[in-house]
């Protein structure tokens, strides 16, 4: 069993880590990824440099961890149970899922703007985004395979290739929503995107 002293040390370490992440989120949103420095984050977290570097090597590593936290909410949507019994039910479930995914981008816009900038500037962040993307694609491919196996979706197409196309279409609109450059509602985007996707897959 760990001693009380060790338990207290571990608790303090976790608290310090959380303070750095919270400070990082605030500073990134205020200044953007490129202009943020690790010094700003450490100062806002009110911790020492030595202590901070025990937890994170730099701002890129802090942002990667923050990405995991933000994308956790997206994963919950992507990994909702998908067991439709009819094509119509599949349409409805996919449109709902697409809408929730894009709405989440809208809700998380400040942090997603930082991530979008960092993907272009940081190899670590770019690599992390590719990992995140593949996790989504893998889940979509599994859902397509389920529909194919149960006679709902056409079987002359590759589930993984279709999944990549579907995710990239959603990702394109996600970034347009994040950059606030699009004049359509999330509902309009989700409906039209889903109609084209399902119309081809669930003939």
MIMARGU-421597 format. One record per atom (N, C-alpha, C): residue number from 1; atom name; x, y, z. Coordinates in Angstrom, 3 decimals, decimal comma. Example, Ala and Ser with C-alpha at 12.3 -4.5 7.8 and 13.67 -1.06 7.14 Angstrom:
BEGIN
[1; N; [13,190; -5,690; 7,800]]
[1; CA; [12,300; -4,500; 7,800]]
[1; C; [13,200; -3,300; 7,800]]
[2; N; [12,850; -2,250; 7,080]]
[2; CA; [13,670; -1,060; 7,140]]
[2; C; [12,900; 0,030; 7,870]]
This chain:
BEGIN
[1; N; [0,841; -1,191; 0,000]]
[1; CA; [0,000; 0,000; 0,000]]
[1; C; [0,883; 1,250; 0,000]]
[2; N; [0,539; 2,297; -0,772]]
[2; CA; [1,354; 3,497; -0,789]]
[2; C; [1,225; 4,250; 0,529]]
[3; N; [2,280; 4,921; 0,913]]
[3; CA; [2,250; 5,713; 2,141]]
[3; C; [1,414; 6,966; 1,915]]
[4; N; [0,998; 7,594; 3,033]]
[4; CA; [0,230; 8,838; 2,928]]
[4; C; [1,044; 9,912; 2,218]]
[5; N; [2,362; 9,893; 2,461]]
[5; CA; [3,242; 10,877; 1,835]]
[5; C; [3,249; 10,728; 0,312]]
[6; N; [3,335; 9,485; -0,159]]
[6; CA; [3,335; 9,228; -1,587]]
[6; C; [1,998; 9,590; -2,222]]
[7; N; [0,920; 9,301; -1,500]]
[7; CA; [-0,412; 9,637; -2,004]]
[7; C; [-0,564; 11,138; -2,143]]
[8; N; [-0,070; 11,889; -1,159]]
[8; CA; [-0,132; 13,351; -1,200]]
[8; C; [0,696; 13,899; -2,350]]
[9; N; [1,886; 13,327; -2,562]]
[9; CA; [2,747; 13,759; -3,666]]
[9; C; [2,073; 13,519; -5,013]]
[10; N; [1,451; 12,359; -5,137]]
[10; CA; [0,782; 12,034; -6,395]]
[10; C; [-0,383; 12,990; -6,648]]
[11; N; [-1,128; 13,307; -5,598]]
[11; CA; [-2,259; 14,229; -5,718]]
[11; C; [-1,776; 15,608; -6,159]]
[12; N; [-0,688; 16,070; -5,537]]
[12; CA; [-0,139; 17,382; -5,895]]
[12; C; [0,334; 17,390; -7,344]]
[13; N; [0,942; 16,283; -7,752]]
[13; CA; [1,421; 16,171; -9,126]]
[13; C; [0,258; 16,252; -10,112]]
[14; N; [-0,827; 15,550; -9,819]]
[14; CA; [-2,007; 15,588; -10,676]]
[14; C; [-2,620; 16,986; -10,715]]
[15; N; [-2,635; 17,659; -9,558]]
[15; CA; [-3,185; 19,015; -9,495]]
[15; C; [-2,348; 19,981; -10,323]]
[16; N; [-1,022; 19,822; -10,242]]
[16; CA; [-0,125; 20,671; -11,034]]
[16; C; [-0,356; 20,455; -12,523]]
[17; N; [-0,495; 19,204; -12,915]]
[17; CA; [-0,738; 18,872; -14,322]]
[17; C; [-2,039; 19,515; -14,805]]
[18; N; [-3,079; 19,416; -13,996]]
[18; CA; [-4,369; 19,989; -14,372]]
[18; C; [-4,292; 21,518; -14,450]]
[19; N; [-3,543; 22,139; -13,552]]
[19; CA; [-3,348; 23,596; -13,583]]
[19; C; [-2,648; 24,018; -14,873]]
[20; N; [-1,649; 23,256; -15,283]]
[20; CA; [-0,927; 23,565; -16,517]]
[20; C; [-1,829; 23,411; -17,741]]
[21; N; [-2,658; 22,385; -17,745]]
[21; CA; [-3,576; 22,175; -18,868]]
[21; C; [-4,625; 23,283; -18,936]]
[22; N; [-5,163; 23,656; -17,770]]
[22; CA; [-6,169; 24,725; -17,729]]
[22; C; [-5,556; 26,051; -18,178]]
[23; N; [-4,342; 26,311; -17,711]]
[23; CA; [-3,649; 27,544; -18,107]]
[23; C; [-3,347; 27,513; -19,600]]
[24; N; [-2,921; 26,344; -20,075]]
[24; CA; [-2,624; 26,203; -21,493]]
[24; C; [-3,839; 26,491; -22,357]]
[25; N; [-4,965; 25,944; -21,965]]
[25; CA; [-6,200; 26,179; -22,737]]
[25; C; [-6,513; 27,671; -22,806]]
[26; N; [-6,436; 28,362; -21,671]]
[26; CA; [-6,732; 29,797; -21,633]]
[26; C; [-5,765; 30,608; -22,494]]
[27; N; [-4,481; 30,307; -22,377]]
[27; CA; [-3,469; 31,066; -23,117]]
[27; C; [-3,559; 30,785; -24,613]]
[28; N; [-3,750; 29,525; -24,978]]
[28; CA; [-3,882; 29,182; -26,396]]
[28; C; [-5,063; 29,915; -27,021]]
[29; N; [-6,192; 29,931; -26,330]]
[29; CA; [-7,390; 30,575; -26,868]]
[29; C; [-7,183; 32,082; -26,970]]
[30; N; [-6,477; 32,652; -26,016]]
[30; CA; [-6,255; 34,103; -26,020]]
[30; C; [-5,255; 34,545; -27,094]]
[31; N; [-4,157; 33,801; -27,261]]
[31; CA; [-3,074; 34,240; -28,143]]
[31; C; [-2,918; 33,422; -29,428]]
[32; N; [-3,575; 32,256; -29,513]]
[32; CA; [-3,355; 31,383; -30,648]]
[32; C; [-2,133; 30,523; -30,407]]
[33; N; [-1,964; 29,486; -31,227]]
[33; CA; [-0,874; 28,543; -30,989]]
[33; C; [0,500; 29,167; -31,202]]
[34; N; [0,694; 29,845; -32,326]]
[34; CA; [2,030; 30,339; -32,673]]
[34; C; [2,557; 31,351; -31,658]]
[35; N; [1,698; 32,242; -31,186]]
[35; CA; [2,147; 33,307; -30,284]]
[35; C; [2,221; 32,877; -28,822]]
[36; N; [1,678; 31,728; -28,511]]
[36; CA; [1,741; 31,223; -27,129]]
[36; C; [3,138; 30,705; -26,821]]
[37; N; [3,598; 30,994; -25,604]]
[37; CA; [4,889; 30,449; -25,156]]
[37; C; [4,661; 29,593; -23,916]]
[38; N; [5,555; 28,660; -23,703]]
[38; CA; [5,467; 27,816; -22,513]]
[38; C; [5,617; 28,663; -21,258]]
[39; N; [6,383; 29,749; -21,347]]
[39; CA; [6,572; 30,651; -20,194]]
[39; C; [5,250; 31,279; -19,769]]
[40; N; [4,434; 31,686; -20,741]]
[40; CA; [3,124; 32,265; -20,427]]
[40; C; [2,249; 31,253; -19,690]]
[41; N; [2,288; 30,021; -20,164]]
[41; CA; [1,468; 28,971; -19,559]]
[41; C; [1,921; 28,694; -18,130]]
[42; N; [3,235; 28,585; -17,936]]
[42; CA; [3,781; 28,305; -16,595]]
[42; C; [3,448; 29,436; -15,637]]
[43; N; [3,573; 30,668; -16,107]]
[43; CA; [3,269; 31,829; -15,256]]
[43; C; [1,802; 31,822; -14,842]]
[44; N; [0,908; 31,558; -15,808]]
[44; CA; [-0,530; 31,562; -15,485]]
[44; C; [-0,883; 30,416; -14,538]]
[45; N; [-0,189; 29,289; -14,693]]
[45; CA; [-0,442; 28,143; -13,814]]
[45; C; [0,175; 28,339; -12,435]]
[46; N; [1,006; 29,368; -12,301]]
[46; CA; [1,654; 29,694; -11,024]]
[46; C; [2,453; 28,507; -10,483]]
[47; N; [3,288; 27,960; -11,351]]
[47; CA; [4,135; 26,846; -10,956]]
[47; C; [5,558; 27,103; -11,429]]
[48; N; [6,508; 26,319; -10,954]]
[48; CA; [7,900; 26,508; -11,329]]
[48; C; [8,232; 25,849; -12,658]]
[49; N; [9,301; 26,343; -13,285]]
[49; CA; [9,710; 25,791; -14,580]]
[49; C; [10,101; 24,315; -14,448]]
[50; N; [10,877; 24,005; -13,424]]
[50; CA; [11,308; 22,625; -13,232]]
[50; C; [10,134; 21,693; -13,051]]
[51; N; [9,169; 22,128; -12,257]]
[51; CA; [7,964; 21,331; -12,008]]
[51; C; [7,160; 21,152; -13,295]]
[52; N; [7,041; 22,237; -14,057]]
[52; CA; [6,262; 22,181; -15,305]]
[52; C; [6,866; 21,204; -16,297]]
[53; N; [8,192; 21,232; -16,411]]
[53; CA; [8,851; 20,380; -17,398]]
[53; C; [8,871; 18,909; -16,997]]
[54; N; [8,549; 18,622; -15,756]]
[54; CA; [8,364; 17,226; -15,345]]
[54; C; [7,139; 16,650; -16,056]]
[55; N; [6,151; 17,501; -16,287]]
[55; CA; [4,876; 17,069; -16,872]]
[55; C; [4,840; 17,204; -18,391]]
[56; N; [5,367; 18,296; -18,913]]
[56; CA; [5,292; 18,566; -20,347]]
[56; C; [6,615; 19,127; -20,865]]
[57; N; [7,026; 18,653; -22,029]]
[57; CA; [8,281; 19,113; -22,619]]
[57; C; [8,147; 20,488; -23,254]]
[58; N; [6,927; 20,855; -23,613]]
[58; CA; [6,716; 22,152; -24,261]]
[58; C; [5,254; 22,373; -24,570]]
[59; N; [4,979; 23,468; -25,259]]
[59; CA; [3,588; 23,820; -25,531]]
[59; C; [2,916; 22,823; -26,471]]
[60; N; [3,698; 22,223; -27,390]]
[60; CA; [3,123; 21,247; -28,314]]
[60; C; [2,533; 20,063; -27,549]]
[61; N; [3,246; 19,610; -26,549]]
[61; CA; [2,794; 18,461; -25,764]]
[61; C; [1,552; 18,806; -24,954]]
[62; N; [1,494; 20,041; -24,471]]
[62; CA; [0,299; 20,487; -23,741]]
[62; C; [-0,905; 20,493; -24,674]]
[63; N; [-0,717; 21,016; -25,872]]
[63; CA; [-1,835; 21,073; -26,812]]
[63; C; [-2,284; 19,678; -27,238]]
[64; N; [-1,345; 18,767; -27,425]]
[64; CA; [-1,710; 17,392; -27,780]]
[64; C; [-2,617; 16,786; -26,712]]
[65; N; [-2,294; 17,042; -25,444]]
[65; CA; [-3,129; 16,528; -24,359]]
[65; C; [-4,501; 17,197; -24,353]]
[66; N; [-4,525; 18,497; -24,608]]
[66; CA; [-5,799; 19,213; -24,678]]
[66; C; [-6,643; 18,713; -25,850]]
[67; N; [-5,984; 18,362; -26,961]]
[67; CA; [-6,699; 17,789; -28,102]]
[67; C; [-7,403; 16,498; -27,707]]
[68; N; [-6,714; 15,655; -26,949]]
[68; CA; [-7,306; 14,398; -26,498]]
[68; C; [-8,573; 14,657; -25,693]]
[69; N; [-8,515; 15,666; -24,833]]
[69; CA; [-9,672; 15,975; -23,994]]
[69; C; [-10,839; 16,488; -24,839]]
[70; N; [-10,545; 17,391; -25,775]]
[70; CA; [-11,591; 17,928; -26,641]]
[70; C; [-12,179; 16,820; -27,521]]
[71; N; [-11,297; 16,010; -28,119]]
[71; CA; [-11,767; 14,993; -29,051]]
[71; C; [-12,488; 13,857; -28,343]]
[72; N; [-12,302; 13,737; -27,034]]
[72; CA; [-13,039; 12,737; -26,280]]
[72; C; [-14,541; 12,898; -26,458]]
[73; N; [-14,997; 14,135; -26,545]]
[73; CA; [-16,432; 14,406; -26,742]]
[73; C; [-16,860; 14,011; -28,155]]
[74; N; [-15,975; 14,218; -29,128]]
[74; CA; [-16,259; 13,805; -30,500]]
[74; C; [-16,300; 12,280; -30,611]]
[75; N; [-15,377; 11,622; -29,893]]
[75; CA; [-15,349; 10,153; -29,917]]
[75; C; [-16,668; 9,576; -29,407]]
[76; N; [-17,224; 10,193; -28,386]]
[76; CA; [-18,494; 9,705; -27,825]]
[76; C; [-19,579; 9,689; -28,894]]
[77; N; [-19,565; 10,701; -29,756]]
[77; CA; [-20,547; 10,775; -30,846]]
[77; C; [-20,249; 9,710; -31,898]]
[78; N; [-18,977; 9,632; -32,299]]
[78; CA; [-18,586; 8,683; -33,350]]
[78; C; [-18,824; 7,237; -32,939]]
[79; N; [-18,738; 6,971; -31,641]]
[79; CA; [-18,835; 5,598; -31,156]]
[79; C; [-20,217; 5,264; -30,571]]
[80; N; [-21,208; 6,084; -30,914]]
[80; CA; [-22,583; 5,756; -30,519]]
[80; C; [-22,972; 4,427; -31,175]]
[81; N; [-23,773; 3,612; -30,494]]
[81; CA; [-24,176; 2,322; -31,081]]
[81; C; [-24,837; 2,513; -32,442]]
[82; N; [-24,429; 1,710; -33,422]]
[82; CA; [-24,972; 1,806; -34,776]]
[82; C; [-25,430; 0,417; -35,201]]
[83; N; [-26,707; 0,139; -34,980]]
[83; CA; [-27,275; -1,156; -35,333]]
[83; C; [-28,634; -0,971; -36,009]]
[84; N; [-28,672; -0,247; -37,127]]
[84; CA; [-29,963; -0,004; -37,794]]
[84; C; [-30,557; -1,302; -38,335]]
[85; N; [-31,873; -1,347; -38,359]]
[85; CA; [-32,561; -2,527; -38,887]]
[85; C; [-33,171; -2,255; -40,254]]
[86; N; [-33,098; -1,017; -40,710]]
[86; CA; [-33,618; -0,664; -42,035]]
[86; C; [-32,771; 0,463; -42,609]]
[87; N; [-32,897; 0,665; -43,919]]
[87; CA; [-32,153; 1,745; -44,557]]
[87; C; [-32,594; 3,099; -44,024]]
[88; N; [-33,889; 3,264; -43,806]]
[88; CA; [-34,403; 4,522; -43,293]]
[88; C; [-33,842; 4,815; -41,903]]
[89; N; [-33,762; 3,774; -41,079]]
[89; CA; [-33,193; 3,968; -39,743]]
[89; C; [-31,716; 4,340; -39,846]]
[90; N; [-31,012; 3,747; -40,792]]
[90; CA; [-29,600; 4,081; -41,005]]
[90; C; [-29,458; 5,541; -41,412]]
[91; N; [-30,315; 6,014; -42,349]]
[91; CA; [-30,284; 7,420; -42,771]]
[91; C; [-30,407; 8,334; -41,556]]
[92; N; [-31,429; 8,043; -40,727]]
[92; CA; [-31,720; 8,907; -39,574]]
[92; C; [-30,565; 8,928; -38,579]]
[93; N; [-29,988; 7,763; -38,321]]
[93; CA; [-28,896; 7,669; -37,359]]
[93; C; [-27,654; 8,400; -37,863]]
[94; N; [-27,363; 8,257; -39,153]]
[94; CA; [-26,181; 8,897; -39,734]]
[94; C; [-26,347; 10,415; -39,751]]
[95; N; [-27,533; 10,886; -40,118]]
[95; CA; [-27,761; 12,337; -40,141]]
[95; C; [-27,665; 12,921; -38,734]]
[96; N; [-28,217; 12,210; -37,763]]
[96; CA; [-28,131; 12,687; -36,376]]
[96; C; [-26,676; 12,744; -35,911]]
[97; N; [-25,921; 11,709; -36,246]]
[97; CA; [-24,525; 11,642; -35,846]]
[97; C; [-23,708; 12,754; -36,511]]
[98; N; [-23,941; 12,971; -37,794]]
[98; CA; [-23,230; 14,038; -38,507]]
[98; C; [-23,559; 15,403; -37,911]]
[99; N; [-24,829; 15,607; -37,578]]
[99; CA; [-25,249; 16,874; -36,972]]
[99; C; [-24,590; 17,106; -35,622]]
[100; N; [-24,555; 16,051; -34,789]]
[100; CA; [-23,921; 16,169; -33,466]]
[100; C; [-22,427; 16,449; -33,600]]
[101; N; [-21,782; 15,799; -34,557]]
[101; CA; [-20,346; 15,974; -34,789]]
[101; C; [-20,038; 17,418; -35,177]]
[102; N; [-20,803; 17,959; -36,120]]
[102; CA; [-20,564; 19,323; -36,583]]
[102; C; [-20,971; 20,355; -35,530]]
[103; N; [-22,017; 20,061; -34,781]]
[103; CA; [-22,432; 20,966; -33,708]]
[103; C; [-21,372; 21,028; -32,617]]
[104; N; [-20,716; 19,905; -32,370]]
[104; CA; [-19,640; 19,881; -31,382]]
[104; C; [-18,492; 20,787; -31,829]]
[105; N; [-18,212; 20,795; -33,109]]
[105; CA; [-17,179; 21,691; -33,637]]
[105; C; [-17,570; 23,145; -33,386]]
[106; N; [-18,841; 23,430; -33,526]]
[106; CA; [-19,359; 24,778; -33,284]]
[106; C; [-19,184; 25,155; -31,809]]
[107; N; [-19,526; 24,231; -30,924]]
[107; CA; [-19,424; 24,485; -29,481]]
[107; C; [-17,977; 24,637; -29,029]]
[108; N; [-17,091; 23,867; -29,641]]
[108; CA; [-15,672; 23,883; -29,255]]
[108; C; [-14,847; 24,803; -30,165]]
[109; N; [-15,506; 25,751; -30,810]]
[109; CA; [-14,836; 26,578; -31,814]]
[109; C; [-13,539; 27,238; -31,341]]
[110; N; [-13,497; 27,887; -30,169]]
[110; CA; [-12,244; 28,546; -29,764]]
[110; C; [-11,053; 27,593; -29,701]]
[111; N; [-11,259; 26,412; -29,118]]
[111; CA; [-10,160; 25,456; -29,006]]
[111; C; [-9,854; 24,803; -30,351]]
[112; N; [-10,877; 24,560; -31,141]]
[112; CA; [-10,664; 23,956; -32,447]]
[112; C; [-9,917; 24,916; -33,383]]
[113; N; [-10,103; 26,222; -33,200]]
[113; CA; [-9,353; 27,198; -33,994]]
[113; C; [-7,860; 27,090; -33,679]]
[114; N; [-7,548; 26,891; -32,412]]
[114; CA; [-6,147; 26,715; -32,007]]
[114; C; [-5,586; 25,438; -32,632]]
[115; N; [-6,372; 24,364; -32,575]]
[115; CA; [-5,928; 23,072; -33,129]]
[115; C; [-5,701; 23,189; -34,636]]
[116; N; [-6,609; 23,865; -35,332]]
[116; CA; [-6,479; 24,027; -36,784]]
[116; C; [-5,179; 24,749; -37,127]]
[117; N; [-4,851; 25,787; -36,364]]
[117; CA; [-3,598; 26,519; -36,591]]
[117; C; [-2,393; 25,636; -36,288]]
[118; N; [-2,469; 24,909; -35,181]]
[118; CA; [-1,333; 24,090; -34,741]]
[118; C; [-1,050; 22,921; -35,679]]
[119; N; [-2,075; 22,374; -36,307]]
[119; CA; [-1,888; 21,269; -37,249]]
[119; C; [-0,935; 21,692; -38,370]]
[120; N; [-1,013; 22,969; -38,757]]
[120; CA; [-0,163; 23,481; -39,833]]
[120; C; [1,250; 23,824; -39,356]]
[121; N; [1,440; 24,019; -38,056]]
[121; CA; [2,710; 24,532; -37,548]]
[121; C; [3,530; 23,541; -36,724]]
[122; N; [2,880; 22,515; -36,202]]
[122; CA; [3,558; 21,582; -35,298]]
[122; C; [3,491; 20,159; -35,837]]
[123; N; [4,647; 19,530; -35,991]]
[123; CA; [4,672; 18,135; -36,446]]
[123; C; [3,977; 17,219; -35,444]]
[124; N; [4,175; 17,487; -34,148]]
[124; CA; [3,558; 16,654; -33,112]]
[124; C; [2,039; 16,748; -33,165]]
[125; N; [1,535; 17,955; -33,322]]
[125; CA; [0,083; 18,151; -33,374]]
[125; C; [-0,479; 17,557; -34,660]]
[126; N; [0,225; 17,753; -35,769]]
[126; CA; [-0,212; 17,185; -37,045]]
[126; C; [-0,276; 15,666; -36,975]]
[127; N; [0,742; 15,059; -36,352]]
[127; CA; [0,783; 13,601; -36,191]]
[127; C; [-0,388; 13,134; -35,315]]
[128; N; [-0,678; 13,892; -34,269]]
[128; CA; [-1,783; 13,535; -33,373]]
[128; C; [-3,115; 13,618; -34,112]]
[129; N; [-3,277; 14,654; -34,936]]
[129; CA; [-4,529; 14,789; -35,682]]
[129; C; [-4,727; 13,620; -36,631]]
[130; N; [-3,651; 13,152; -37,249]]
[130; CA; [-3,752; 11,995; -38,140]]
[130; C; [-4,181; 10,747; -37,371]]
[131; N; [-3,687; 10,596; -36,144]]
[131; CA; [-4,107; 9,469; -35,296]]
[131; C; [-5,593; 9,574; -34,970]]
[132; N; [-6,024; 10,783; -34,641]]
[132; CA; [-7,433; 11,017; -34,316]]
[132; C; [-8,307; 10,706; -35,525]]
[133; N; [-7,880; 11,195; -36,681]]
[133; CA; [-8,618; 10,964; -37,926]]
[133; C; [-8,790; 9,465; -38,198]]
[134; N; [-7,713; 8,699; -38,016]]
[134; CA; [-7,771; 7,261; -38,278]]
[134; C; [-8,716; 6,550; -37,315]]
[135; N; [-8,783; 7,026; -36,081]]
[135; CA; [-9,714; 6,413; -35,121]]
[135; C; [-11,156; 6,609; -35,590]]
[136; N; [-11,471; 7,808; -36,083]]
[136; CA; [-12,817; 8,059; -36,594]]
[136; C; [-13,102; 7,194; -37,821]]
[137; N; [-12,154; 7,142; -38,734]]
[137; CA; [-12,339; 6,376; -39,967]]
[137; C; [-12,551; 4,893; -39,667]]
[138; N; [-11,789; 4,372; -38,727]]
[138; CA; [-11,934; 2,967; -38,342]]
[138; C; [-13,342; 2,680; -37,815]]
[139; N; [-13,877; 3,599; -37,002]]
[139; CA; [-15,220; 3,415; -36,455]]
[139; C; [-16,275; 3,465; -37,562]]
[140; N; [-16,128; 4,425; -38,462]]
[140; CA; [-17,071; 4,540; -39,580]]
[140; C; [-17,025; 3,281; -40,446]]
[141; N; [-15,816; 2,784; -40,704]]
[141; CA; [-15,663; 1,571; -41,517]]
[141; C; [-16,373; 0,389; -40,872]]
[142; N; [-16,313; 0,299; -39,552]]
[142; CA; [-17,007; -0,776; -38,843]]
[142; C; [-18,524; -0,651; -39,011]]
[143; N; [-19,025; 0,584; -38,946]]
[143; CA; [-20,464; 0,812; -39,113]]
[143; C; [-20,908; 0,433; -40,529]]
[144; N; [-20,102; 0,789; -41,525]]
[144; CA; [-20,429; 0,444; -42,907]]
[144; C; [-20,423; -1,073; -43,088]]
[145; N; [-19,410; -1,729; -42,506]]
[145; CA; [-19,323; -3,190; -42,608]]
[145; C; [-20,552; -3,851; -42,000]]
[146; N; [-21,050; -3,292; -40,893]]
[146; CA; [-22,271; -3,825; -40,267]]
[146; C; [-23,444; -3,732; -41,247]]
[147; N; [-23,589; -2,564; -41,875]]
[147; CA; [-24,698; -2,379; -42,821]]
[147; C; [-24,562; -3,303; -44,024]]
[148; N; [-23,341; -3,494; -44,491]]
[148; CA; [-23,117; -4,408; -45,625]]
[148; C; [-23,451; -5,840; -45,240]]
[149; N; [-23,028; -6,248; -44,083]]
[149; CA; [-23,254; -7,623; -43,612]]
[149; C; [-24,739; -7,912; -43,446]]
[150; N; [-25,508; -6,875; -43,087]]
[150; CA; [-26,931; -7,074; -42,814]]
[150; C; [-27,830; -6,679; -43,983]]
[151; N; [-27,227; -6,551; -45,151]]
[151; CA; [-28,017; -6,341; -46,359]]
[151; C; [-28,606; -4,963; -46,522]]
[152; N; [-28,069; -3,978; -45,814]]
[152; CA; [-28,597; -2,619; -45,895]]
[152; C; [-27,812; -1,757; -46,866]]
[153; N; [-26,503; -1,995; -46,945]]
[153; CA; [-25,631; -1,175; -47,797]]
[153; C; [-25,068; -2,017; -48,935]]
[154; N; [-24,749; -1,362; -50,023]]
[154; CA; [-24,176; -2,064; -51,171]]
[154; C; [-22,825; -2,663; -50,806]]
[155; N; [-22,534; -3,803; -51,391]]
[155; CA; [-21,320; -4,543; -51,024]]
[155; C; [-20,241; -4,490; -52,102]]
[156; N; [-20,492; -3,727; -53,162]]
[156; CA; [-19,490; -3,633; -54,233]]
[156; C; [-18,491; -2,507; -53,980]]
[157; N; [-18,538; -1,908; -52,780]]
[157; CA; [-17,610; -0,840; -52,422]]
[157; C; [-16,828; -1,250; -51,179]]
[158; N; [-15,638; -0,690; -51,032]]
[158; CA; [-14,776; -1,005; -49,898]]
[158; C; [-15,158; -0,137; -48,699]]
[159; N; [-15,446; -0,767; -47,577]]
[159; CA; [-15,932; -0,017; -46,417]]
[159; C; [-14,914; 1,004; -45,904]]
[160; N; [-13,625; 0,651; -45,969]]
[160; CA; [-12,602; 1,575; -45,470]]
[160; C; [-12,453; 2,795; -46,378]]
[161; N; [-12,464; 2,580; -47,704]]
[161; CA; [-12,345; 3,700; -48,632]]
[161; C; [-13,550; 4,632; -48,528]]
[162; N; [-14,732; 4,057; -48,411]]
[162; CA; [-15,943; 4,869; -48,259]]
[162; C; [-15,888; 5,646; -46,944]]
[163; N; [-15,412; 4,987; -45,893]]
[163; CA; [-15,310; 5,642; -44,582]]
[163; C; [-14,372; 6,844; -44,641]]
[164; N; [-13,267; 6,705; -45,360]]
[164; CA; [-12,333; 7,830; -45,501]]
[164; C; [-12,993; 8,998; -46,229]]
[165; N; [-13,722; 8,705; -47,290]]
[165; CA; [-14,406; 9,761; -48,031]]
[165; C; [-15,433; 10,487; -47,174]]
[166; N; [-16,188; 9,711; -46,402]]
[166; CA; [-17,221; 10,291; -45,537]]
[166; C; [-16,594; 11,158; -44,451]]
[167; N; [-15,515; 10,674; -43,842]]
[167; CA; [-14,888; 11,475; -42,794]]
[167; C; [-14,278; 12,756; -43,356]]
[168; N; [-13,598; 12,654; -44,504]]
[168; CA; [-12,960; 13,848; -45,070]]
[168; C; [-14,000; 14,902; -45,461]]
[169; N; [-15,165; 14,467; -45,917]]
[169; CA; [-16,232; 15,429; -46,232]]
[169; C; [-16,681; 16,142; -44,960]]
[170; N; [-16,854; 15,367; -43,884]]
[170; CA; [-17,242; 15,968; -42,605]]
[170; C; [-16,147; 16,886; -42,075]]
[171; N; [-14,893; 16,454; -42,237]]
[171; CA; [-13,770; 17,256; -41,745]]
[171; C; [-13,694; 18,600; -42,475]]
[172; N; [-13,946; 18,604; -43,769]]
[172; CA; [-13,926; 19,851; -44,535]]
[172; C; [-14,924; 20,847; -43,966]]
[173; N; [-16,150; 20,364; -43,724]]
[173; CA; [-17,170; 21,253; -43,179]]
[173; C; [-16,863; 21,627; -41,725]]
[174; N; [-16,272; 20,707; -40,983]]
[174; CA; [-15,882; 20,995; -39,601]]
[174; C; [-14,980; 22,219; -39,549]]
[175; N; [-13,939; 22,250; -40,400]]
[175; CA; [-13,006; 23,385; -40,371]]
[175; C; [-13,657; 24,661; -40,871]]
[176; N; [-14,593; 24,559; -41,812]]
[176; CA; [-15,293; 25,764; -42,268]]
[176; C; [-16,162; 26,338; -41,151]]
[177; N; [-16,769; 25,452; -40,370]]
[177; CA; [-17,557; 25,904; -39,215]]
[177; C; [-16,637; 26,537; -38,183]]
[178; N; [-15,508; 25,890; -37,917]]
[178; CA; [-14,550; 26,393; -36,924]]
[178; C; [-14,037; 27,778; -37,314]]
[179; N; [-13,756; 27,975; -38,608]]
[179; CA; [-13,236; 29,271; -39,080]]
[179; C; [-14,358; 30,276; -39,320]]
[180; N; [-15,593; 29,832; -39,108]]
[180; CA; [-16,770; 30,697; -39,241]]
[180; C; [-16,838; 31,313; -40,641]]
[181; N; [-16,557; 30,497; -41,654]]
[181; CA; [-16,509; 30,982; -43,029]]
[181; C; [-17,682; 30,479; -43,873]]
[182; N; [-18,676; 29,907; -43,227]]
[182; CA; [-19,745; 29,267; -43,987]]
[182; C; [-21,086; 29,837; -43,563]]
[183; N; [-21,943; 30,103; -44,548]]
[183; CA; [-23,213; 30,752; -44,249]]
[183; C; [-24,389; 29,819; -44,065]]
[184; N; [-24,130; 28,517; -43,889]]
[184; CA; [-25,213; 27,551; -43,723]]
[184; C; [-25,246; 27,046; -42,280]]
[185; N; [-26,406; 26,565; -41,863]]
[185; CA; [-26,530; 26,036; -40,506]]
[185; C; [-25,971; 24,618; -40,448]]
[186; N; [-25,688; 24,174; -39,234]]
[186; CA; [-25,208; 22,805; -39,039]]
[186; C; [-26,241; 21,808; -39,558]]
[187; N; [-27,515; 22,093; -39,310]]
[187; CA; [-28,580; 21,193; -39,772]]
[187; C; [-28,581; 21,082; -41,294]]
[188; N; [-28,435; 22,200; -41,987]]
[188; CA; [-28,414; 22,177; -43,457]]
[188; C; [-27,230; 21,372; -43,981]]
[189; N; [-26,076; 21,572; -43,384]]
[189; CA; [-24,880; 20,846; -43,820]]
[189; C; [-25,055; 19,352; -43,587]]
[190; N; [-25,494; 18,995; -42,369]]
[190; CA; [-25,652; 17,574; -42,018]]
[190; C; [-26,666; 16,898; -42,921]]
[191; N; [-27,781; 17,585; -43,213]]
[191; CA; [-28,832; 16,988; -44,040]]
[191; C; [-28,334; 16,731; -45,466]]
[192; N; [-27,728; 17,748; -46,074]]
[192; CA; [-27,277; 17,610; -47,467]]
[192; C; [-26,125; 16,625; -47,591]]
[193; N; [-25,199; 16,677; -46,658]]
[193; CA; [-24,059; 15,767; -46,674]]
[193; C; [-24,523; 14,317; -46,530]]
[194; N; [-25,439; 14,092; -45,598]]
[194; CA; [-25,952; 12,748; -45,348]]
[194; C; [-26,760; 12,226; -46,526]]
[195; N; [-27,549; 13,099; -47,149]]
[195; CA; [-28,381; 12,688; -48,286]]
[195; C; [-27,518; 12,150; -49,423]]
[196; N; [-26,410; 12,831; -49,705]]
[196; CA; [-25,531; 12,392; -50,789]]
[196; C; [-24,808; 11,093; -50,405]]
[197; N; [-24,301; 11,053; -49,184]]
[197; CA; [-23,548; 9,880; -48,707]]
[197; C; [-24,421; 8,624; -48,657]]
[198; N; [-25,552; 8,744; -47,980]]
[198; CA; [-26,415; 7,571; -47,827]]
[198; C; [-27,074; 7,182; -49,137]]
[199; N; [-27,346; 8,192; -49,992]]
[199; CA; [-27,958; 7,898; -51,290]]
[199; C; [-27,067; 7,029; -52,152]]
[200; N; [-25,764; 7,152; -51,991]]
[200; CA; [-24,842; 6,326; -52,742]]
[200; C; [-24,579; 4,975; -52,106]]
[201; N; [-24,551; 4,947; -50,788]]
[201; CA; [-24,183; 3,720; -50,067]]
[201; C; [-25,361; 2,789; -49,796]]
[202; N; [-26,543; 3,373; -49,548]]
[202; CA; [-27,703; 2,580; -49,163]]
[202; C; [-28,744; 2,514; -50,277]]
[203; N; [-28,294; 2,273; -51,489]]
[203; CA; [-29,227; 2,177; -52,618]]
[203; C; [-30,102; 0,929; -52,500]]
